[in-house]
Amino acid sequence: MFYAKSINAQFSLKTYSDPIVLSIYFGGGYNDNLKFKSNTVKFGNAIFAGIDSSIILSPKISLDIGFSQTYQSSSKFNGVKYTSNYSIPNTSLGFSYSFDNDSAVAVSSSISGSSSAPSSIFALSYWKKI
């Protein structure tokens, strides 16, 4: 039996200048060793930084754009490195539409440009204030 232990922290600064909402952030993630039977796995820790912006196109519609960079250290199995260090750039693009003060829908896509850890995500989100 093993227990996963990880911690993520992010610090961000936001500013608003009509029609742009801008957020600059940085943070990191720490992964503790996973131990089971006689084996130990150490997943890599990460640091990241990025910029998220929303351009208000109308009172109900916004264009959302983001750029980030993540550096992830190598992972180890029983002290032996089995992955390299990675530098992973990420770009995201999306639109948000507010139905009213309590609900909205967002469509977004995100791609990572690392050949060692490629990723692409398409998301449809519905937000409801309760």
C-alpha positions in Angstrom: 0.0 0.0 0.0 1.3 3.5 -0.8 0.1 7.0 -0.3 0.5 9.7 -3.0 1.7 13.0 -1.6 2.0 16.1 -3.7 1.7 19.8 -3.2 1.0 22.5 -5.8 1.1 26.3 -5.1 0.5 29.2 -7.4 0.9 32.9 -7.0 -0.8 35.3 -9.4 -1.2 39.0 -10.0 -4.2 40.3 -11.9 -4.9 43.6 -13.5 -7.8 45.1 -15.4 -7.5 47.7 -18.1 -10.6 48.0 -20.2 -11.1 45.8 -22.3 -8.4 43.4 -21.0 -8.1 41.3 -17.9 -4.5 40.1 -17.5 -3.2 37.6 -15.0 0.5 36.7 -14.6 1.3 33.7 -12.4 4.1 31.4 -11.3 4.2 28.4 -9.1 5.5 25.0 -8.5 4.6 21.4 -7.7 6.3 19.0 -5.3 5.9 15.2 -5.4 7.0 13.1 -2.5 8.4 9.6 -2.9 5.9 6.8 -3.5 6.9 3.7 -1.6 5.4 0.3 -2.1 6.9 -3.1 -1.1 10.6 -2.7 -1.7 10.3 -0.1 -4.5 10.4 3.7 -4.5 9.1 6.0 -7.3 10.0 9.7 -7.3 8.0 11.7 -9.8 9.6 14.9 -11.0 8.9 18.3 -9.4 7.8 21.2 -11.5 8.0 25.0 -11.7 5.8 27.0 -14.0 5.0 30.5 -15.1 2.5 32.0 -17.5 0.2 34.7 -18.7 -3.6 34.4 -19.0 -5.6 37.2 -20.7 -9.3 37.8 -21.4 -10.3 40.4 -24.0 -13.8 41.6 -23.4 -15.4 41.7 -26.8 -18.9 42.6 -25.5 -20.6 42.5 -22.1 -21.4 38.8 -22.7 -18.4 37.5 -24.8 -14.7 37.3 -24.1 -11.7 35.9 -25.9 -9.4 34.0 -23.6 -5.7 33.5 -24.5 -2.9 32.0 -22.4 0.7 31.1 -22.6 2.8 29.1 -20.0 6.1 27.4 -19.6 6.7 24.5 -17.3 10.0 22.9 -16.3 9.7 19.4 -14.9 12.6 17.5 -13.3 13.3 13.9 -14.1 11.5 10.9 -12.5 13.3 8.1 -10.7 12.5 4.4 -9.9 14.6 3.0 -7.0 17.0 5.9 -7.5 17.5 5.3 -11.2 16.5 8.1 -13.5 13.9 6.9 -16.1 12.8 10.2 -17.7 14.7 13.3 -18.6 14.1 16.9 -17.5 11.4 18.5 -19.6 10.6 22.1 -20.6 7.0 22.2 -21.7 5.5 25.2 -23.5 1.7 25.5 -23.5 -0.7 27.7 -25.5 -4.4 28.0 -24.9 -7.3 29.8 -26.8 -11.0 30.0 -26.0 -14.2 31.9 -25.8 -16.6 32.6 -22.9 -20.2 33.5 -23.1 -22.2 34.8 -20.1 -25.9 34.0 -20.1 -26.5 36.1 -17.0 -24.8 37.0 -13.7 -25.0 33.4 -12.5 -24.1 31.2 -15.5 -21.7 31.0 -18.4 -20.3 28.6 -21.0 -16.7 28.4 -22.2 -15.1 26.6 -25.1 -11.3 26.3 -25.0 -8.4 24.4 -26.5 -4.9 23.9 -25.3 -1.7 22.5 -26.9 1.7 21.7 -25.5 4.7 21.9 -27.9 7.0 19.4 -26.3 7.8 16.3 -28.4 8.6 14.3 -25.2 5.2 15.2 -23.5 2.8 16.3 -26.3 -0.7 17.2 -25.2 -3.8 18.7 -26.7 -7.1 19.4 -24.9 -10.5 20.6 -26.1 -12.9 21.6 -23.3 -16.5 22.7 -23.1 -17.4 24.1 -19.6 -20.6 25.2 -18.1 -20.4 27.5 -15.0 -23.3 28.0 -12.6 -23.1 30.2 -9.5 -24.9 28.5 -6.6 
